[in-house]
Amino acid sequence: MGDEPVLPGVCSATTSPELPLRLMPVADAALRPIPGREALRVADVGCYKALLGLHLVQRDAGVRVLATDLASGPLELGRMLARGLPTDQCRRIDFRLGDGLSTLHPGEVDVVCAAGIAAGKLSTWIPTAQFAQRLVLQPSVPTAPEAMMELRCRMADFGWALQDEVLSIEKGGICLTLVAEAAGTSSFSAEAVPLLPAAPHSRIRHALQTGAEDDPEVEAFLELLHEYLERSGPGMLREVLQEELDSLNTLLHKRR
């Protein structure tokens, strides 16, 4: 997928590691169909050991993956894991050493995924991601609400339509996956506060409305909202956070 150094491998079928639960929403979003594309081309930027890419080529028989990372050590581990896949799978994942999106070229990939990277760093990549049709971003945790606001607004400024925000939990921490398309109408306003359950497709509000208040995700989310409220200063952000927390607590009390 380009001229940068690619780390090839000899394929031999063994078992590859399972995908961490926090990355499952990233994988799901990456594989959503794109009109006009029968076989998706996905970049996993900052791939570490390329567990996401390995999962994608095993899950979808047509997808091709370009896994990139700034560090050669983790990238080499990913290459070694890829060698354990069946031949038809490992031939559909390539590895490239490089920083951020600098190793990617226009027309080379349809989807750019980046997980476990600081929201501030992701924001700096947005202007150079115009060649892709979809962004799937999962900032590292913990992430300040201001940094999430900056990331979402940065995406809107460069024409990305935010389609979905997916919450997932691993080891007690909340991860937020943002899914944006290069064309279309956003489901969110630029002023909306990230992580709020009022967003479309929210599992939090749905859980409270349907009586599933014992869902551990609900409790963890309410704790996170409290934390954001304590860290936010006076102004609109604090007012919106307080309003959302009050709304959730009202729903919670109605169910009890």
Residue, then its C-alpha position, 0 to 999 in steps of 0.5 A: m500500500g505505498d512505497e514506505p518500508v513494509l515488514p513482510g512475513v512468512c505465514s504459518a497457521t497458529t492462534s492469534p491473541e484475542l481483541p481487547l474488549r475496548l477495541m471491539p467498537v473500533a472494529d465494528a465501526a471500521l467494518r461498516p459498509i461504505p457505498g461503492r467499496e466492496a473490499l474495505r482498506v483500513a489503516d490502524v495508526g499507532c497499531y502497537k502489536a496490531l491486534l485490531g488489524l489481526h482481528l479485522v483480517q480474520r473477521d472479514a474475508g475482503v478487508r485489507v489492513l495497513a498497520t503503522d506504528l512509530a516504534s519498531g519493537p511493537l510493530e515487529l511483534g505484530r508482524m510475528l503474530a501475523r505470521g501465525l495467521p492462515t496464508d489468505q489472512c496474513r497476506r491482507i495485512d501489511f506493516r509500516l514504520g512511521d509517525g501518525l498519518s505521514t506514512l499514508h497516501p491519498g487513495e490508499v485507505d478508506v478508513v483510518c482507525a486510531a486507538g489509545i492515542a491522546a485526544g490532543k494528538l488526534s486533533t493534530w492529525i485531522p487536517t491530514a486525514q482528508f484522503a479517508q472516507r471514515l475516521v474511527l478514533q478512540p482517545s486514550v483514557p482518561t481524557a479531559p472534557e475540554a480535549m474531547m470538545e476540541l477533537r470533535c470541533r476539529m473534526a467538524d471544522f475539516g468537514w467530518a460529520l460525526q455519526d456515532e459515539v460508542l461507550s465501552i468499558e474495560k477494567g473499570g475505565i470508560c472508552l469513547t469511540l468516535v465515528a465520523e464520515a467524510a460526507g453526510t450530515s452529522s448527528f451531533s452539534a458542535e456545541a454538544v458535550p462529549l460523553l453525554p448520554a443524550a447523544p444518539h444510540s446512547r446505551i446509558r439513557h436507553a438502559l435507564q429508560t428500560g429499567a436496566e439501571d444495574d448495568p455496570e456501565v450506567e454506574a461507571f458513567l455516572e461516576l465519570l460525569h461527576e468527575y467531569l463536573e468537579r473538574s469543569g469551571p464556571g460556564m456553559l460546560r458546567e451547566v450542561l454537565q449538571e443538567e445532564l447529570d440531573s436528568l440521568n438521576t431523575l430517570l434513575h430514581k423513577r426506576r427505583 
